[in-house]
Amino acid sequence: MYLYNSATHKKEEFKTHTPGHVEMYTCGPTVYHFAHIGNLRSYIMEDVLEKYLRYAGYDVNRVMNITDVGHLTSDADEGEDKMLKGARREHKTVLEIAKYYTDAFFDDCQKLNIKRPDVVEPATGCIDEYIKIVSGLLDKGYAYVAGGNVYFDSSKLDHYYVFNDHDEEDLAVGVREGVEEDTNKRNKNDFVLWFTKSKFEDQALKWDSPWGVGYPGWHIECSGISLKYNGEYLDLHCGGVDNAFPHHTNEIAQSESYLGHPWCKHWFHVHHLNTTGGKMSKSKGEFLTVSLLEEKGYDPLAYRYFCLQSHYRKALVFSWENLDNAVAAYGKLLGRIAALKPEDGGVDQAVFDEYKAKFLQQMGNDLNTSMGITAVFDVLKAKTSDATKLALIGDFDTVLSLDLLEKAEKIRQEQARAAAAQSAGGYTVTGEGDPAIDALVLQRYEAKKAKNFAEADRIRDQLKSQGIEITDRKDGASWKRI
């Protein structure tokens, strides 16, 4: 597999510290509000990456944090804690806010077929790890105490701007509008490892530390959680491109200074989802959520399909028109799959292996998801049995996670019901998606129409014995399990 590495600015062969095993870390959400669909684009692409790695034969340990303390509104060391901001907005405690929006985030992930990582750890669960790392950095001379807080000393590094995505002059402290200079810092790039005195006195969550009662800085949290659950050598670190600086830059600085050796081999950054007005952001007040898409009648998996049509390293422009185009394309694909006949021939193993190898190669070229979708269409056009096509599509969908076979089967069932209703003079059967039960209910109707009431009663009793209750209507019948 070849992946673009943000740290080296080139596409590289993906190699791991332990052959065949991937230690993977994903920057999780700060749970002070709902995730918007721009945030979720990153998680969709990271989900595809993890699933592709497993599909390609790797053993993967994926770790993700939940930020429930320490993330300030500037993403650096300025502003107020985002969790406090959310708590004040909704008149709840910080822990109540964290629980509510963590649950909401994973509800959205479930709707988008995003797999839950192997380890999910809230930042508040690893305080001892942060204190250990901060103490180690102080002992090694990479940190200092000033004004009650503990700071990382960036002047000790030979190379700080790892990703080279920022002009140093643009990062001068105090230049940005509305940001106060932290006079405790010795250098403009220094950052807080542990707060004991902040610009707001009402910090809700505080812990004892060797430097006084306080709380961790945002950047130390990811380093601490990853070191605890991934070990000292990380193979793959993922996140949105806006995390590259300062968050990921600071993670590298503190982790490698603490460990004394290189930390993470490969950095994977997903680019922004933009609207016609620019980057999607919670700070603008209104933002698009999965729930809003559902309210407007969109299947969340149509949004996943929309994201997979574009490469993760390109900014993706969201508009309702663009989403509608994706809905139409997704629907057309499902319709073509629904037209396949599962009973048509057996699986041709040679053809299966040929197309699987192509899919691995296409997706293995810097996670090219648009080519992954093209691979599905190539299968549909292949000169082979429908059974082979369905086996390949199901195989590919373990990575794409678009529910292709499940949704195609529902379309087939709907088409079968519509055909049966047409042949029965408009009589329709609605139920819980079991075509065998639908067929029996329709047979009962045909028996009644033919005045064969004994047969109609026999079918009714058979269904009743299976726990099926039938409700007759003028234009048909509905059934449910009781």
N, C-alpha and C positions, 0 to 999 in steps of 0.2 A: 504494500500500500504506500502511496505517495501523498503526503499532506503538506500544505503550506505552513511553514513555521514562522509565526510573527516575530520571533526573536532573531531569526537569521535572514528574514525577508526573502525566503526562497522555498520552493517546493522540494521536500526531501523524502527519502525513503524512511518510513516510520519504523524506528527501532526502539526496543524497550530494554530496560535494565536487566530484567529477567526474561529470557526468550519465551515467547508464548503467553506471557502474562502482562496485563496492562494495569498500572496504578493510575487511575483517572480521577481528577478533581474538578468539580463544577461549582463556580460561584453561585450560590443560591439567592433567593429574594430577600430584600429587607421588608419585613412583613408589617408595614405601617399602612398599607392600602392594597387594593386589588392589583394584581399584575395586569398590565395592559398588553394588547396583542403584539406590541413591539418587543416587550420583555419575553413573551412566550415564543416569538420566532427563534430566539437564541436557544431556548430549552428544547424546541422541536428539532433543531439542527444537531444539538448535542445528543439528543435521544437517538436520532438516526445514526450518528457516529458510533455511539455505544453499541447499538444493535448490529451495525455493520461489522464492527470488530468481533463481536461474538459469532456472527454469521461466518466470518473469515477464519474462525477457529481459535481466537484468543480467549483466554480466561480473563475476565475484567472485574476489577474491584472499583466501583464508582462511588465516590464520596461527595456529598453536598452539604454545605452549611445553610442554616437559616439565621439571618442576621436579626436578632431581637434586642440588640443594644449596641451603642457605640458608633453607628453610622450617621455622620453629620450631614447637614443639607448641602454642603458644598462638594461632597465626596472626598474632601481632604480633611483638614482640621478646623474648619471654620463653620459658623452657623450653629444651629441647634440640632439636637439628636432627633432623627426622623421618627423614632418610636414615640418620643415625648410629644412631638407635633401631632402624630396620629391620635394619641391618647387624649390630648386636649380637644382636638377636633370633634371627637365622638363622646367625650365625657366618660371615658372608661379608664381602667388601669392599663399600664403598659402590657402586663401579662395577658389581660383580656384581649387587647388589640392583637398581640402576637398570636394567640391561639386562634382567634377568628380568621385572621388573614392567612395564617399557615394552612388552615383547613380549606379556605377558599382557593388558595393556590393549588393544592393537590386535587381539589374538585375539578379545576380547569385542566390540570394535567391529565386527569382521567378521561375527560371529554375529548382531549386531543391525542389520546393514545400515547402519552408520554409516560414511559416506565419510571416507577419510583426508584431512585438510586439505592444501591445496596446499603449505604449508610447515610442517614440524614441526621445531622447534629445541630441543635440550636447553639448559638454563640455563648449563651449563658451556661451551657453545660460543660465548658472546658476552661474555667477560670484558672485552675491550678496549672494547666499547660501554659497559659499565657504568662503567668507569673514566673514559671520556670525559664521560659525563653527570654523574657525581659531581664531576669537576673543574670542569665548567661551572657547576654549582650552587654550588660553593665560590666561584668567581670572581664570581658574581652576588650573593653574600651570602645565598643561600637555605640554606646548609649551614654546619656548623662541626665542628671536630675536638675531641673531648673523651674523655679516658681511652683514647686510642688509636683509638677508633672515629670514623666520620664520620656525623653526624646531620643530618636535614632539620629546618630551623627553621620550625615551623608558625606561629610568631608573625608571620612575614613575610606571611602570607596574610590577605586581607580575608574570605575565606569558605572554611572548611576542610570543614565537614560538608555535602558536596555532596548526599548522598542523604537527609539529614534523618531517618534511620531510628533514630537513637540519641539518648538523653538524655545531655548532656555530663557530668552528675553521675555517671552510671553508668560512665563511662569513666575515672574517676580512677585514676591509676597506684597500685598497691598495695592497692586496695580489694578486688580479686578474690582469692578464697582461693587461697593457694599461689603467688602471684605476687610476686616481690621487686621493689622499686622500683629502677629504673636511675638511680642518682644522677648519671650523666653527662648526663642530659637536662635541658635548660633549661626545657622545657615538657612537660606530661603527654602532649601529642599528637605530640611529636617522635618520629621513627622512624629506625632505622639504615639508612644507605645502604651502608656498608661496615664489616664487622667486622675488627678486627685483634686485639682481645682479647675473648674471650667467657667465659662462665661454665664452659665445658668446654675443657680444653686439648687434647683428642684429636681435634679437627676433622680429618677425613681429607683433605679437598680444600682446598688453599690456593694463592693466587697472589700474585706480587709486585704491589705497587701503590705510588703515591707516598706512601701513608700507612703502609706496612709490609706484611708478608706477611699475607694474610687472605682473606676471601671475601665475596661480595655479600650484601646483605639481600634478602629474598624479593621485596619490592615493586619494587625497581629492575630486576629481571630481566624482568618483563613489559614495562615501559616500553622497556628497551633492545632487546628482541627485536622489539617492534612498530615502533619507530622504524626499525630496520634493514630490516625486510621490508614494512611497510605505508607507510612514509614519515611525513612530519610531520603529515598530516591523516588521522585514523582516522574511518571512517563508522559503524562498528558494533562495540561491545565486548560480548562475551557471557560469562556465567558463572553459577554458582549464587548464589542470593540471600545466602548466608552470606559471599560474597566482597565484598559491597558495602562493608562496613566490617570491618576497616581496609584491606583489600588494594586495592580499587578506588579508595577515597577517597585513599589514598596515591599510587596511580599517577597520578591526576589532578593532585595537588599537585606532584609532582616533574616530571611531563611538561610541564605548562603553564608552570611556573617556568623550566624549562630552555629551552623553545621560545620563550616570550614571546608566545604566541598560543593561542587555544582549540585543544584537541587532538582530542577525540572528540565527535562530534555526538550519538550515540545509544547508550544503555545498555540491554541486554536481560538481565534476570535471571530465572532459572528457580527456582521455589519448591521447598520441601523435599518429599522423599518421607518420609512418617512411617509408623511402625508404630503399633499400638494402644498401645505403650509410649512413643511420642514419636519425635523425629527419629532417623533411622538414622545411626549414627556408628561409625567404626572404633574409637574410643576405648573403646567398650563391650565390646570383645573379640570378640564374635561378630557377624557381619554377613552379609547375603545377597549372594551372587555369582551371576553368570551360570552358572558351573560347577555351583553348588548347584541352581539351577533345572533344569539339564539332568539332574543326578543324580536329581532327583525326577520326571523324565519330561516336563518342560515344554519346548516349543519356545521359544527365545529371542525369536522374532518375535511370540509371543503376549504376551510382556511389552512389546514395542514397541507392540503394539495397545492393551494396557492403558494405557500412557502417553498415547497419542494420543487416547484417549477423554476425557481431562481437559485443561483449559486450563493452559498453562504457568505462569500467574500464580496458580494455586490450589494449595495444599498437597494432595498426593495421599496417601491412606491405603492402605498395602499390607497385605493379609491374604491368606492362602491362599484364602479364600472369594472375595474380590474378584478374585484372579487366575483362579480357576476360572470365574468368571462371564465374564471376558474371553476365556478359552479357548473357552468355549461359543459366545460371540458371534462370535469369529473363525472358528471352525469352521463355523458356520451361514452366514456370509458366503461362505466358500470353497465351501461346498456349492452355494449359489445361483449362483455364478459357474461352477462345474463343469457345471451343468445347461444353460448356454448352448451353442448349436451354432455353431461358427465358420463353418460353411458357409451359415448362414442369412442370405442377402441380402448386399448390399454395404454399405459405409460411407456413411451419409447425412451429407454434409458440413455441411449446414445444422443438423442436430440436434447433430452433434459440436461445432460452433462455439458453439451455444447453451449446451450443458452445460459446455463448457470455460470460457466466460465466467463462468458461475455459480460454478464451482470457484475460479477466480482471485479473484472477489469475496469468497467466503466465507473462503478461506484468507488473503486480503489484509486481512481485518479482525482485526488483532492476532493473526495466526497461529492461527486458530481450527481446530485439528486435529479436534475432535469434529465440527464442521460439514463438514470435509473427508471424514471417514468417512461422514457422512450423505449427502454428494454421491454417493458410490459406490452407496448404497442407492437414491437417487433415479434413478440411471441404470438400475439393475436393474428399477425399476418403469416406466420410460419406454416409451412406445408407439413403438418403433423396432426395427430389425433387431438380431439377436444380434451380428452382425458390428460394428455401430455401438457396441453396449454394450461389447463386448470391447475395441474400439479406445479408447474413453473410459476404461475401467478401467485399461488399460495405461498410458495417458497420465497419469492421476492418480497412478498408483503410482510414477512417476518421482520424485514428491515424498514420498508416504507410505512407500514402500519396504517394503511388507509381502509382497512376492513373490506377489501375488494371482493373476496368470495362471499362474505356474509351479506353485504349489501346487494350483490348480484343475485344471491339466492332469494332475497326478499322481493326483488323485482320479478324474478321468475314466478314466485308464489302469487304476487299481485296479478301478473299476466294470466296465470292459470285460473285465478278466481274470476277475473274479468271475462275470460273465454267461457268459463262455466256459466256465469251469469247470463251471458249473451245467448248461449244454447238453451238456457232455462227460461228464456223470455224475460230477462231483467232481474231474476231472482239472485240476490247477493248474500254471501255468507261472510260475516266478519267474526274474528276470534283472536286467538293469541299466537297466530303465525304457525299453525301445524296443519300442513296440507292434507294429512291423513284424516284428521277430524273434520276439516272443511268438506272433504269428499263424502264422508258419512252423513253429515248434515244435509248435503245436497241430495244424496240417495234417499234420505228420508222424505225430502220434499217431492222427489220424483215419484216415490211410492204413494204419497198422499194424493198427488195429482192424478195418478192412475187408479185411485180409489182402492189401493191395496193397503188398507189400514193395518192389517195384521203385520205386514212387513215394516210399515212406518213405526208401529209400536215396538217391534223387535229392535229396530235400530235405536229408537229412543232409550229403551231399557239398556242396550249395550253401552251407549254413551254414558248413561247415568251410573252404570257399574264402574266406569272409568273415572267418575268424579266430574263429569261434564254436564253443565246445566245449559239448556237451550232456551232462548227467548225468541218467539216468533214475531215478525213484523209484517206489515203489508207487502213490502218489497223484498222480504228475505228473512234471514234469521241471524242471531248472534249467539255466540257460546262463550262460556268461561269455565275455568276449573274451580271447583268449590271444595 
